[in-house]
């Protein structure tokens, strides 16, 4: 692994002293929890003006003792949770999140993200859809073998889940990929809404029930004791039919029932009632865990997810940064921090096993690897989430941060730039840089640290002060990159109003050979990209190009993102539509020169695409070559 992401300034053992406000199921004994809940922040909680209630036993709240009672993640049992207040977090960033256009991830990137999700403390990692492609199968298998067997000191190890359609080929393929994990899970689904059964499946209700029942039974027959079933488009399905098919898959051996609002049509009261009705009317429901999966088409995914938890769901399906199909999914950071902010009040003491101190770093990793930028006003992890420009707000913040912040940035592993004790400039040394990077959550290998140091010095020579945003851009450009097939060595461009723009590019191949090409174009970036194409010889279409400044000022570092699709593109099968999907590949580059930044991004996207190819790249002659347009 290229880098380890930590938050070294925080204690690794964090505890909580909060109890469910309406439960006597938790005795005041000592437990350990990976998520910090402090009663001293209770003055920041919003006033209790809502009538929402959670499905916990209506009994008096136990009185905390002076010994600071704590809670911990209950022992994992597939079909039940010992603590009724505990909520499992099911992360599907690597499966549903990767269905976002341009979010294709290499096997290495998926493994890196899975490792980070384990540090975050998610209960279940849906690692992919193994039947969709050989690459996805191998990625899921690698995650199952490594992350699925990495047991920590408290006995925690994430469940590794693979998605499958309701057919034997998919289910067997999923099992072959996940069976190496200590806690493997098969997640299978079939559509249950009238519109899907009529137009997509072309099957009757009885046929759908028979398929679902047989396929859950088949999954169990393979030796998998943990099977999740989803009635696709449950939000638009007939309620009585849902009770029937869910009852049948429970009898067949399902351990988790996931209730997806596949098209994001439900509102919170409606979705919560659906969960309540399923809990009240499905035979055998007491023998399974109910799960939520809410799409964000109307911007209600987080609200629907919380409503589902209050109605009795004890597994919540989410993604980092809310990425996913169409408008995305419920955001892990929003859901988790909502539960944390309402510990012990209107949400009835629901809690998770998430170590919130890793949220920001996980968000940045997913953002950089997928190339999907987080909008500045994104809740929890957006650039403006802890920024205050209004004079009234600034006055309140100076007097007491609780006046306008319900979450401290440190809670999610983020440190305010203007509160840092170290100001980095051209006279700063390696030790100061390393310390600041560690404070930002980066623990880098010596090689990466050395490369970043010299890039930092180059930036510092041109800027009076190097900001945290600059450092994050440099780390992203150094660490969050695909495996190197081609590397930029030199670039020279000539442009202006007097003639065509010209670019000369020197790339280093995987075998260390230098390749030089020259080309002309309509501008410096166009000519540089054409020169790269002459060397790489992989026909691609540039779909998107964007350039942003990391900080303000003429001396800002530029970050470029590109999205490409190869003419001989890698394909996969879409989980829901079963269509063949041509993958797109994103690349990110950073630098004070916008042309250099642009070329780095383009080469990064090409490297990611070449890394997906099942055959190795054609070896180039072991000598220096020169090509011209």
PyMOL commands that set and color helices and strands:
alter all, ss='L'
color gray80, all
select helices_A, chain A and resi 39-44+97-99+107-120+130-132+134-149+168-178+194-201+205-221+234-236+239-252+268-281+285-287+301-310+320-322+332-341+356-370+391-399+401-403+409-412+417-419+430-439+446-460+468-479+524-536+594-612
alter helices_A, ss='H'
color red, helices_A
select strands_A, chain A and resi 3-5+88-91+124-128+159-165+184-191+227-232+256-261+289-294+315-318+442-444+486-494+501-509+514-521+540-549+558-566+571-573+580-582+585-591+625-628
alter strands_A, ss='S'
color yellow, strands_A
deselect
rebuild
show_as cartoon
